[in-house]
Amino acid sequence: MTTAQITGWGMAAPPTVLSNHDLEQLTETNDEWITTRSGIKERRISHVPLSDMATVAGHRALAAAGLEPEDIDLLILATCSGDTIIPSAASFVQAKMALTNAAAFDINAACSGWIYGLEHATAMIRSGIKQRVLLIGAERLSHYLDFTDRSTAVLFGDGAGATVLEAADEGGVRSTTTGIDGDAAELLWVPGVGSNTPPGCDLPATSGVRMNGREVFKRAVTMMGEASTKVVADAGWELEDVDLLIPHQANMRIIDATARRLGLDPDKVVTNIHAYGNTSAATIPMALTEAIEAGRVQPGSNIVFAAFGGGLTWAAAALTWGDRVESIGTSDAEFPRTDQTAFDLLAPNIEYFGKGV
Ligand SMILES: CC(C)(COP(=O)(O)OP(=O)(O)OC[C@H]1O[C@@H](n2cnc3c(N)ncnc32)[C@H](O)[C@@H]1OP(=O)(O)O)[C@@H](O)C(=O)NCCC(=O)NCCS
């Protein structure tokens, strides 16, 4: 049976760093609290639009797959922080990358978006409707950071990760699961933007990220564990067959609890949350790219991806890696140079919401 395999990978982390110590100047917090409660040490703040970050990651993934832009027949961009409401962020990326033969759309499943996209890409490839899919997860959540709310402002960052999926005869995506609990949507949301807001209404108190952290935490641990267990069983594996868990990077304690539930040793778990914070739909393709570059993905590795996020969504996938762990080519796609500090880039947020100190 035809299956879908990841044949290209790449990431784009904006160069400007916002450390926990920097945050102490913006909100009532400290490095020790952020580190022990979340595992985050620093995050990146983008000086370019989301579609530019996605474009850099996309070019790198295409080069790794040895493909040209015109080879792609579908672009799926997982994001909840696109450049504009209309058109999709995928529309801008299609143009910037010159994906001249591709259809393109966004998926908004928040932090679960890349795995939602993986499920759709797999179905498209298995059915023969599409042959080569560029699947990008990208977020610019810094736009929604409100430093008067220290419980959310310290958690999120910007970044993009991209993957190419192509048809293969064996291995590849073995099982996926996706779900949502819309009744709990208001536990994690960005209210005050969108068509349910009166035209011209601009209420500072209602357009940052709002979250009931404790409740989201509990549900994330439960659902990431359940979803992972399901895809392992559906793949016909035992838990000991799993070589790597690449989880959504929201909180180190959520990741540790999920790994414990699955009985996985920490050395089988990929984490980079300390460096980037929660980049929502981008965390998994970024972590995958770093894992490949660090030699942690081997030919034939059995990998589980698991995520949880706004919606409230959850998702997991089981995949057996192919033979190739080296990139075919490299891309010279790069961010434009900037001298702006994170404080410069966040000045509009501070003007709009105010400081929390
Ligand atoms: C947000 C989160 C880190 C908070 O950790 P927690 O252990 O639940 O902390 P609490 O919310 O119970 O707050 C504990 C105390 O720390 C304080 N606090 C909150 N944010 C703080 C910060 N940035 N710095 C210092 N203190 C902070 C709270 O005010 C509270 O103080 P109090 O006891 O005096 O009232 C945690 O709930 C979490 O990670 N939740 C899931 C978030 C997530 O991953 N969301 C995305 C899913 S995709």
The ligand as an ORCA input file, in Angstrom:
! r2SCAN-3c Opt
* xyz 0 1
  C       1.139     28.244     33.006
  C       1.826     27.271     33.945
  C       3.306     27.214     33.641
  C       1.624     27.757     35.372
  O       2.211     26.850     36.275
  P       1.429     26.435     37.599
  O       2.345     25.601     38.366
  O       0.115     25.856     37.169
  O       1.261     27.821     38.298
  P      -0.080     28.519     38.779
  O      -0.848     29.023     37.581
  O      -0.778     27.604     39.702
  O       0.530     29.750     39.549
  C       1.303     29.572     40.720
  C       1.729     30.929     41.212
  O       2.705     31.464     40.319
  C       2.301     32.786     39.920
  N       2.757     33.030     38.544
  C       2.095     32.818     37.403
  N       2.874     33.173     36.370
  C       4.040     33.607     36.884
  C       5.240     34.095     36.311
  N       5.407     34.204     34.982
  N       6.235     34.437     37.131
  C       6.125     34.352     38.462
  N       5.005     33.894     39.065
  C       3.980     33.524     38.284
  C       0.793     32.757     40.018
  O       0.288     34.071     40.162
  C       0.603     31.946     41.274
  O       0.831     32.762     42.403
  P      -0.081     32.632     43.718
  O       0.152     31.229     44.185
  O       0.494     33.696     44.591
  O      -1.473     32.885     43.230
  C       1.220     25.874     33.827
  O      -0.092     25.864     34.336
  C       1.183     25.398     32.423
  O       2.211     25.212     31.821
  N       0.001     25.113     31.884
  C      -0.141     24.635     30.545
  C       0.181     25.747     29.647
  C       0.369     25.313     28.266
  O       1.255     24.579     28.023
  N      -0.460     25.812     27.382
  C      -0.349     25.588     26.019
  C      -0.847     24.227     25.724
  S      -0.540     23.993     24.103
*
